[in-house]
Amino acid sequence: MFPRILAVAVTTIALTAGSVLAQDFNRRPSFGTLNLNFNFAPDPTIVNVTAGGNIPAERIGGPGCVGSIANPPDVRLNYRAGGGLPLYISATARTDVTLVINLPDGKWICNDDFRGTDPGIVFNRPQSGQYDIWIGHYGRGAGVPAQLVISEIAPR
């Protein structure tokens, strides 16, 4: 289903408590909360969102994070890992979008152009807990239709 990916550049940024300027990942997500346990169905689980916002992603994640995002998370994923399954979080849109995630351990991870211009991250040993997810867009302030895709079937 997914093309084989030989190498992926993923930027992981750890931030100190005062680093998050305008971002509030404690706010209610704009497009809902998913509660998924390992071996969930349907796989993939897809959420329609509007990507983008007015906040430069690098404000929260540093220079490795790109695009503009909204203040509240787009989607919150409460995930219970297990069964040795990976977790694959990606986004698709007709235009170039980016991905910004606050992990359960408080670290930030960002990606752009994992598969074509679509971002994606594979967690081979995912953490259990809360993942706050933003889908960014390069047109600051412009919202574009996008889909968040959550799967345990890693791309090949």
Secondary structure, DSSP 8 states (H G I E B T S, - for coil): -----S----EEE---TT--SS--TTS--TT-EEEEESS-SSSSEEEEEEE--SEETHHHH-TT--SEE-SS-SEEEEEE--TT--EEEEEEESS-EEEEEE-TTS-EEEEE-SBTTB-EEEESS--SEEEEEEEEESSTT--EEEEEEEESS---
